[in-house]
Amino acid sequence: MSSFYLSPTLYFSTVCKACHNSIEWQPQSLQYDIYIGQASTCFNLKIQSATPHLSYIRSAIIAFKYKEQVDALPVLVHALQQLARPHGCHAGNSVIVPTPTTSNRLKKRGYDPVSVLAYYLSKHWQIPVWQGVDRVDDVISQQGLDRHERQANISDAFHVNSSPEVKRLLLFDDVVTTGATLSAIASTLIQTYPNAKISAYCVSHGK
């Protein structure tokens, strides 16, 4: 996996000014209601994307995530650099929580795209990554499912493997479509750590 970690000097000028200006950066955040424990408690999850899932950003994600084309990574790093660090968050009070993959998928693919992107987001924000959430292996892929199907499929897909030393947990994924995956992670964390302050971020949002 070390081949994915590039020197910052390699991606400073990857995206030309015209291409950069053609993209809507940091669009309005999305809001999802998460119901905990027989719907007795409702938590609102805010998800901020760097950009909509369109144009060359969408192509770069497909190339890097599904075709193992490492030359698409600098474009995605450029997109991550457009995400402003969350207000009030720093290395002393926050961690980035990348959406985990299954061990079976990691063996098949050979690397974890979200973890690679989380590494660069960590460098950008100067906030550490916390690998405190695992994903079970027997959950089918979310690709192609609608929001209801995704929620049902992913409801028990995650568990917490350690205790975070901070209360601000910044969830991260590459692409958000229905918000079901990040909502499931948030639900798992809230049930374990009810005092945690949780928000979520992604490279792009949309189908």
C-alpha positions as a Python dict, from the first residue, in 0.01 Angstrom:
ca = {
    (1, 'M'): (0, 0, 0),
    (2, 'S'): (295, 234, 45),
    (3, 'S'): (288, 309, -330),
    (4, 'F'): (-36, 503, -275),
    (5, 'Y'): (124, 752, -40),
    (6, 'L'): (262, 1029, -256),
    (7, 'S'): (476, 1329, -173),
    (8, 'P'): (266, 1648, -140),
    (9, 'T'): (472, 1806, -419),
    (10, 'L'): (327, 1555, -663),
    (11, 'Y'): (-29, 1680, -646),
    (12, 'F'): (-12, 2056, -592),
    (13, 'S'): (-85, 2140, -959),
    (14, 'T'): (-283, 1832, -1062),
    (15, 'V'): (-608, 2016, -1132),
    (16, 'C'): (-595, 2319, -1361),
    (17, 'K'): (-768, 2642, -1264),
    (18, 'A'): (-1045, 2599, -1522),
    (19, 'C'): (-1125, 2245, -1401),
    (20, 'H'): (-1112, 2356, -1039),
    (21, 'N'): (-1354, 2641, -1109),
    (22, 'S'): (-1594, 2410, -1291),
    (23, 'I'): (-1670, 2221, -970),
    (24, 'E'): (-1899, 2325, -685),
    (25, 'W'): (-1683, 2291, -374),
    (26, 'Q'): (-1829, 2230, -28),
    (27, 'P'): (-2198, 2231, -130),
    (28, 'Q'): (-2468, 2258, 133),
    (29, 'S'): (-2436, 1984, 391),
    (30, 'L'): (-2684, 1696, 411),
    (31, 'Q'): (-2887, 1612, 720),
    (32, 'Y'): (-2997, 1263, 821),
    (33, 'D'): (-3209, 1165, 1122),
    (34, 'I'): (-3086, 854, 1302),
    (35, 'Y'): (-3320, 678, 1541),
    (36, 'I'): (-3159, 494, 1832),
    (37, 'G'): (-3312, 219, 2044),
    (38, 'Q'): (-3663, 150, 1912),
    (39, 'A'): (-3677, 507, 1779),
    (40, 'S'): (-3688, 651, 2133),
    (41, 'T'): (-3393, 883, 2059),
    (42, 'C'): (-3329, 1080, 1740),
    (43, 'F'): (-2983, 1203, 1640),
    (44, 'N'): (-2924, 1436, 1347),
    (45, 'L'): (-2615, 1351, 1143),
    (46, 'K'): (-2463, 1627, 932),
    (47, 'I'): (-2265, 1513, 627),
    (48, 'Q'): (-2042, 1759, 443),
    (49, 'S'): (-1904, 1665, 104),
    (50, 'A'): (-1614, 1825, -79),
    (51, 'T'): (-1814, 1821, -402),
    (52, 'P'): (-2111, 1658, -580),
    (53, 'H'): (-2042, 1317, -737),
    (54, 'L'): (-2007, 1461, -1088),
    (55, 'S'): (-1759, 1536, -1365),
    (56, 'Y'): (-1395, 1438, -1329),
    (57, 'I'): (-1431, 1378, -952),
    (58, 'R'): (-1672, 1091, -1017),
    (59, 'S'): (-1439, 950, -1284),
    (60, 'A'): (-1141, 974, -1050),
    (61, 'I'): (-1322, 790, -770),
    (62, 'I'): (-1429, 509, -1004),
    (63, 'A'): (-1075, 481, -1142),
    (64, 'F'): (-909, 473, -800),
    (65, 'K'): (-1166, 267, -611),
    (66, 'Y'): (-1262, 7, -868),
    (67, 'K'): (-985, 4, -1129),
    (68, 'E'): (-683, 51, -900),
    (69, 'Q'): (-558, 343, -1106),
    (70, 'V'): (-325, 525, -869),
    (71, 'D'): (-283, 818, -1109),
    (72, 'A'): (-639, 924, -1015),
    (73, 'L'): (-540, 971, -650),
    (74, 'P'): (-394, 1324, -682),
    (75, 'V'): (-728, 1450, -816),
    (76, 'L'): (-904, 1310, -510),
    (77, 'V'): (-643, 1458, -279),
    (78, 'H'): (-708, 1794, -442),
    (79, 'A'): (-1079, 1749, -366),
    (80, 'L'): (-1005, 1664, -4),
    (81, 'Q'): (-802, 1981, 29),
    (82, 'Q'): (-1119, 2180, -41),
    (83, 'L'): (-1278, 2047, 279),
    (84, 'A'): (-1230, 2302, 554),
    (85, 'R'): (-1127, 2159, 889),
    (86, 'P'): (-1437, 2142, 1113),
    (87, 'H'): (-1467, 2444, 1340),
    (88, 'G'): (-1319, 2385, 1682),
    (89, 'C'): (-1162, 2051, 1589),
    (90, 'H'): (-792, 1979, 1628),
    (91, 'A'): (-554, 1693, 1707),
    (92, 'G'): (-617, 1726, 2080),
    (93, 'N'): (-994, 1680, 2074),
    (94, 'S'): (-1085, 1500, 1750),
    (95, 'V'): (-1018, 1191, 1539),
    (96, 'I'): (-1108, 1094, 1183),
    (97, 'V'): (-1305, 767, 1164),
    (98, 'P'): (-1277, 615, 813),
    (99, 'T'): (-1554, 385, 694),
    (100, 'P'): (-1400, 38, 733),
    (101, 'T'): (-1399, -230, 467),
    (102, 'T'): (-1440, -602, 527),
    (103, 'S'): (-1135, -823, 557),
    (104, 'N'): (-1258, -1027, 259),
    (105, 'R'): (-1285, -718, 40),
    (106, 'L'): (-943, -597, 153),
    (107, 'K'): (-787, -930, 55),
    (108, 'K'): (-958, -923, -284),
    (109, 'R'): (-874, -561, -365),
    (110, 'G'): (-532, -550, -199),
    (111, 'Y'): (-582, -205, -47),
    (112, 'D'): (-850, 6, 120),
    (113, 'P'): (-931, 322, -84),
    (114, 'V'): (-1108, 498, 204),
    (115, 'S'): (-814, 447, 440),
    (116, 'V'): (-578, 589, 179),
    (117, 'L'): (-797, 898, 137),
    (118, 'A'): (-836, 931, 515),
    (119, 'Y'): (-456, 944, 542),
    (120, 'Y'): (-450, 1253, 318),
    (121, 'L'): (-744, 1412, 498),
    (122, 'S'): (-552, 1360, 822),
    (123, 'K'): (-253, 1540, 675),
    (124, 'H'): (-474, 1823, 549),
    (125, 'W'): (-661, 1874, 877),
    (126, 'Q'): (-373, 1775, 1107),
    (127, 'I'): (-613, 1543, 1291),
    (128, 'P'): (-526, 1175, 1353),
    (129, 'V'): (-709, 876, 1210),
    (130, 'W'): (-878, 637, 1455),
    (131, 'Q'): (-937, 282, 1332),
    (132, 'G'): (-1180, 201, 1611),
    (133, 'V'): (-1468, 62, 1403),
    (134, 'D'): (-1473, -274, 1224),
    (135, 'R'): (-1707, -403, 954),
    (136, 'V'): (-1841, -757, 958),
    (137, 'D'): (-1766, -975, 658),
    (138, 'D'): (-2110, -1117, 576),
    (139, 'V'): (-2282, -793, 472),
    (140, 'I'): (-2340, -764, 98),
    (141, 'S'): (-2221, -464, -102),
    (142, 'Q'): (-2427, -146, -79),
    (143, 'Q'): (-2381, -68, -447),
    (144, 'G'): (-2709, -61, -640),
    (145, 'L'): (-2937, -63, -333),
    (146, 'D'): (-3187, 214, -254),
    (147, 'R'): (-3187, 394, 84),
    (148, 'H'): (-3435, 156, 250),
    (149, 'E'): (-3245, -150, 128),
    (150, 'R'): (-2913, 2, 232),
    (151, 'Q'): (-3039, 80, 582),
    (152, 'A'): (-3170, -273, 628),
    (153, 'N'): (-2852, -426, 487),
    (154, 'I'): (-2610, -217, 693),
    (155, 'S'): (-2797, -183, 1024),
    (156, 'D'): (-2576, -431, 1215),
    (157, 'A'): (-2267, -418, 998),
    (158, 'F'): (-2029, -238, 1237),
    (159, 'H'): (-1887, -277, 1584),
    (160, 'V'): (-1648, -72, 1796),
    (161, 'N'): (-1314, -239, 1875),
    (162, 'S'): (-1157, 21, 2105),
    (163, 'S'): (-1229, 337, 2300),
    (164, 'P'): (-1155, 680, 2147),
    (165, 'E'): (-958, 917, 2368),
    (166, 'V'): (-1155, 1218, 2240),
    (167, 'K'): (-1523, 1304, 2208),
    (168, 'R'): (-1527, 1457, 1860),
    (169, 'L'): (-1556, 1180, 1601),
    (170, 'L'): (-1532, 1288, 1237),
    (171, 'L'): (-1669, 1009, 1018),
    (172, 'F'): (-1530, 983, 668),
    (173, 'D'): (-1623, 799, 348),
    (174, 'D'): (-1529, 841, -17),
    (175, 'V'): (-1878, 861, -169),
    (176, 'V'): (-2214, 911, 4),
    (177, 'T'): (-2531, 823, -185),
    (178, 'T'): (-2813, 763, 64),
    (179, 'G'): (-2614, 823, 383),
    (180, 'A'): (-2703, 477, 513),
    (181, 'T'): (-2345, 361, 577),
    (182, 'L'): (-2233, 667, 771),
    (183, 'S'): (-2565, 668, 957),
    (184, 'A'): (-2507, 307, 1063),
    (185, 'I'): (-2157, 387, 1187),
    (186, 'A'): (-2288, 692, 1375),
    (187, 'S'): (-2564, 483, 1532),
    (188, 'T'): (-2313, 219, 1648),
    (189, 'L'): (-2086, 483, 1799),
    (190, 'I'): (-2368, 674, 1971),
    (191, 'Q'): (-2499, 358, 2134),
    (192, 'T'): (-2149, 287, 2269),
    (193, 'Y'): (-2045, 646, 2341),
    (194, 'P'): (-2362, 855, 2392),
    (195, 'N'): (-2162, 1169, 2477),
    (196, 'A'): (-1961, 1167, 2154),
    (197, 'K'): (-1996, 1460, 1915),
    (198, 'I'): (-2030, 1311, 1569),
    (199, 'S'): (-2025, 1469, 1224),
    (200, 'A'): (-1943, 1320, 884),
    (201, 'Y'): (-1749, 1410, 570),
    (202, 'C'): (-1690, 1263, 224),
    (203, 'V'): (-1519, 1337, -105),
    (204, 'S'): (-1845, 1347, -301),
    (205, 'H'): (-2219, 1301, -264),
    (206, 'G'): (-2466, 1171, -518),
    (207, 'K'): (-2541, 865, -730),
}
